């Protein structure tokens, strides 16, 4: 079996990934046989009022996003454990 970059990913680890041309980070919240899910905190400004929300990003254990239509990039590396 071919070794995948994120085979050893575990829940509560921080992962870097690319979104909108920037390096972002999130925490792994779910791990499956061939993929994992990262949760990241997002913020938007509406008329000077900041609002925060959680967003989930799914990746295969190779580091690629799980669907070609998703607008975020691929996972880059595991940073550490929270």
Backbone torsions as a table, in degrees:
resi	resn	phi	psi	omega
1	UNK	NA	139.6	-178.5
2	UNK	-75.6	136.1	179.1
3	UNK	-75.3	135.6	179.2
4	UNK	-108.9	149.2	-174.2
5	UNK	-59.1	-35.7	-175.1
6	UNK	-110.5	27.4	178.0
7	UNK	-59.3	-32.3	-175.3
8	UNK	-95.1	10.9	-178.5
9	UNK	-64.4	141.3	-179.0
10	UNK	-132.4	159.5	176.3
11	UNK	-59.1	143.0	179.8
12	UNK	77.7	10.2	173.2
13	UNK	-90.5	147.6	177.2
14	UNK	-90.6	135.8	-178.0
15	UNK	-127.5	136.0	172.4
16	UNK	-88.7	141.4	174.9
17	UNK	-148.5	166.6	-177.2
18	UNK	-99.5	134.7	174.3
19	UNK	-147.3	126.9	179.1
20	UNK	53.5	39.9	177.5
21	UNK	77.2	6.2	-179.7
22	UNK	-122.4	154.7	175.8
23	UNK	-85.7	122.1	-179.9
24	UNK	-115.8	167.3	176.3
25	UNK	-134.5	155.6	178.2
26	UNK	-156.1	173.8	-177.4
27	UNK	-109.7	135.2	178.4
28	UNK	-70.7	125.1	-178.9
29	UNK	-113.3	-19.8	179.2
30	UNK	-144.7	140.9	176.6
31	UNK	-131.1	129.0	178.7
32	UNK	-118.7	-177.7	-178.8
33	UNK	-58.1	-44.8	-175.3
34	UNK	-122.5	4.0	178.9
35	UNK	-149.6	170.5	176.2
36	UNK	-145.8	159.5	-176.8
37	UNK	-120.7	134.0	-179.5
38	UNK	-113.8	137.1	175.6
39	UNK	-110.1	131.9	-179.6
40	UNK	-130.8	148.7	178.4
41	UNK	-86.2	130.8	179.6
42	UNK	-120.8	157.5	-178.2
43	UNK	-139.8	143.1	171.6
44	UNK	-138.6	155.4	-176.1
45	UNK	-112.8	120.6	176.6
46	UNK	-124.2	107.8	179.8
47	UNK	56.1	41.3	176.9
48	UNK	84.2	-1.1	178.7
49	UNK	-104.1	120.0	178.7
50	UNK	-83.3	133.4	176.3
51	UNK	-124.6	139.5	-178.4
52	UNK	-114.6	147.1	178.0
53	UNK	-153.1	158.6	175.5
54	UNK	-91.9	143.7	175.5
55	UNK	-132.6	139.0	-179.2
56	UNK	-103.7	140.8	178.7
57	UNK	-127.0	129.1	-178.8
58	UNK	-104.8	135.4	179.6
59	UNK	-134.3	146.7	168.1
60	UNK	-75.1	162.0	-179.7
61	UNK	-70.2	-5.7	171.4
62	UNK	-79.3	-14.9	-179.1
63	UNK	103.9	-9.1	-179.5
64	UNK	-83.7	151.8	177.2
65	UNK	-65.7	154.0	-171.7
66	UNK	-79.7	-9.6	177.9
67	UNK	-147.1	138.7	-176.3
68	UNK	-67.3	-19.7	-179.1
69	UNK	-84.0	-11.8	177.9
70	UNK	-66.5	141.8	-173.7
71	UNK	-87.7	-11.7	178.0
72	UNK	-85.1	164.9	-178.0
73	UNK	-89.5	-161.7	-176.7
74	UNK	-88.9	160.6	174.6
75	UNK	-69.6	144.8	-174.8
76	UNK	-106.5	-53.2	-178.7
77	UNK	-163.5	160.3	173.1
78	UNK	-85.9	128.3	-176.5
79	UNK	-91.6	-47.3	-177.6
80	UNK	174.6	-168.8	-179.0
81	UNK	-110.7	142.3	179.8
82	UNK	-88.2	NA	NA
